[in-house]
Structure formats: C-alpha cells, structure tokens
C-alpha cells in the first residue's frame, strides 16, 4: 500500500506527528517521495510505516526499508540498529499515528477541501465511482484508488492528496466498531454517504444493529454545516432518527415517493444501461441514463446527484458526468465471450449484492425463451453464525428468481445448492463443485452453455471466481 507524497519536506511531515521525533537537523528540508506500509515498495526518500498486523509485524522490515533509502520510519519502538541517515517517529500505535498525521495534514493544509465519504455493507466502490463521475465532469476531483478504504489505506490516501484540492471522494470500509469513526474524524467529510446496512462482517460484529452502528460512525466527522446522504430503502437506515444530528440528512429512494430524491419509471436499454426519471422536491427530471442493468445503481445515481448539487453543481451537470462512469474491476462488468453474455462480478460477495447480481442475470436473460440464465456462485465469507442460513436463502432466491442452472463452488456454497433444490429447482439443474478445476469446469460449462445464454460469476474475493472467466475465454475465444 503506497502513495506519492507530492514532495513534502521531512520537517513538515514530522510536524504532523504526535509521537517522539528523532531527526537530524541537516535532513529537515529533505523532500519525501512516497509513504507505504510494505517494505517491498520502499524507494529513495520514502516514509515507511511499521504496522503490527495479524500476519506479520512491520518492525521486522525496518532494516530493509532503511537499506532501500527510506527517509522516515514510523514505528512503535526503535530498532536495535538505527540508520543515521534516516529519521524515526516512535509512537505507541503506528496505525493511530498514521490517522493522526492524516488529520493534521487535512486540518493544516487542506482547509478548503470539501470531501465526500462513502460507506456501506456493499456497493461502496461502485458508489464512489458513480459519485466521482457525477462530480468530475465539472470539478477537479481527487478519489481514492483500489482498496485504500481501511484505517491504514484511507489516511495514506489522504496524505497523498495535493493540498490545494477542493473536492475529493473517499471510500471507508471496516471490520470492527470504531474504524469508520477514526477515518471520518481524520477526514472530516462535508458529505457522508451510506449505501446500505447488510450482513457483511456479521462474523465480527455479530448483529446488523452493530453493523448499523459502525456505518453511522461516518457521522462523527461531518461538520454541523455538512450533510448525510442515505439509502431510504434500507430498512435499517430508514429506522434511524436523523433529527438528533446537527447536519442535514438527504434521503434517496426508488420506493418512497416522499424521499428527498425519488426515482421512478426505470427502463432498460439495449446498451446495458438504464434510463430513469426522478423528483427532487417539486422539480422533475427525466431520461437520466446510467451504465449498468441493476436497479440498485439508480439509487446510487440519486446519491451522486444529491452530492453534486450539494457541492454547487446543477442536476444536469451531475447527470452529464454519468457518461464517464465505468464499473471498477471485477464488479458487475458485462462482457461478451463468444456470443455468451458474462456478468463478471468476482470482487466480493454478500447476500445483498448476490441477490442484486441474480436480478441482473435474470434481467439480461430477457424474454428470449431460448436463452438460459446460469449462476455460478461461490462461498460468501464473514457471515458468522448465520453463514449456512444466508447461503441457503440465497439458493432459494436464485431458484424463485428464475435461474435455469445453479453451479456452486466451495464448501459453504453447497448450502446455496440445497436452498435452490428446496425452492423447486430440479436437482439436475443444480451442481455443486468443491472448487473450480480447470478440466472439470471447462467440460461442465461446455456442455451447459450455448450462444445467447447469460452467465453470472460471483463469490467472495478469496474464492477467486475470476478463474471461471478465464476458463470461459479459453473455451470460447481460443478454441
């Protein structure tokens, strides 16, 4: 995890620290290049942050970092051997030190910044990208890249943002209570966005009530004159009493006509996109187009329009930006492989996003009675005690939605197969694999798929569902 530091001096960067600074007087004006947490990414004049993680301790790699030319080490204890050419900051907790430094940088150097922070159980990255597309048509906007959405990645991304930026979109994920609080407090976003409260992270947080509490921590950094944008169709978010907050709340919906922004008349095009109309107060806007065929994206588009107008754009300027929206890698990308429509959605999975993906699968199948809808579904992780039940209910959903064939892979996903059969799918249309074997899976797909069919591939990231896409390309593009 690495980002460019825009040539900030060692002296200035050290001033953002709360820990004890050890620095040679002669090095104060040295310009810093990058900040990273992986010693393999260290370059000359980098800042290396030694994080104590679950799998490894970054302190073991301090010597490697200094040998590669690191200018500053942030650590929790001084190494046995120090490098006189390197500065050190010693703190009780490197992770918290990173957040502290990011907040100080934001407070002292980025006073004109109006940031949008996005969180939610699913759809965070998609929401970030759609909001960015809405804003960037007219505004110079910074956004976090890749997976810089954690208590380590988000502050690193903030420290790498140019100080003269006026607009930015940040993503905030979490695995425990308190993490979004720390990130929001560091960033102080002008606008917070919550996409939904699902079942992701039940393994750690135990209840959806705790997940809601964790997501609402995004409000901890929003100033009194700021805004919170929420999905009013989420039953957990719709039950919150927002009157207790000093800032204003904007509700977006495709179900509630009384929401601040309400979308309706959703139509699907032959361009793998949707067109919708929406109301905002007494104003009506028509024929808004957004790429994708999942109706949940319309709700996200409303959040983007809300964010843009709060930042001074017109509704038309926001929707013009949608033309630049592209799905992030492995997130419900729709591709043609030898005449077969493939929904590549392999980045991650949770019950809510799985159901949305199945809806997309059925939508793309359309009314052509010759086409089949095939769902290749793998394990969903981090669901705790509800794991088996949530997989089983997903299988029921797939069957009732009209899926023609369900193929599962992974031990947990066997429950999806059981659920599909329980809901009425013929057992010959439900296939369980322990994992994706190249020869076995290729033979299976070759027998099932025909030109015009639609196939969805979705599972948690660790299941590497993209292997199915690779097999499909070999089967239909290289044969």
Buried (B, 14 or more C-beta within 10 A) or exposed (E): BBBEBBEBBBBBBBEBBBBEBBBEEEBEEBBBBBBBBBBEBBEEBBBBBBBEEEEEEBBEBBBEBBEBBBBBBBBBEBBEEBBEEBBBBBBEBBBBBBBBBBBBBBEEBBEEBBBBBBBBBBBBBBBBBBBBBBBBBBBEBBBBEEEBBBBBBBBBBBBBBEBEBBBBBBBBBBBEBEBBBBBBBBBBBBBBBBBBBBBBBBBBBEEBEBBBBBBBBBBBBBEEEBBBBBBBBBEBBBEBEBEEBEBBBBBBBBEEEEBBBBBBEBEBEEEBBBBBBBBBEEEEBEEBBBBBBBBBBBBBBBBBBBBBBBBEBEBEBBBBBBEEBEBBEBBBBBEEBBEBBBBBBBBBBBBBBBBBBBBBBBBBBBEEEEBBBBBBBBBBBBBBEBBBEBBBBBBBBBBBBEBBBBBBBBEBBBBBBBBBBEBEBEEEBBBBBEEBBEEEBBEBBBEBBEEBBBBBBBBBBEBBBBBBBEBBBEBBEEE
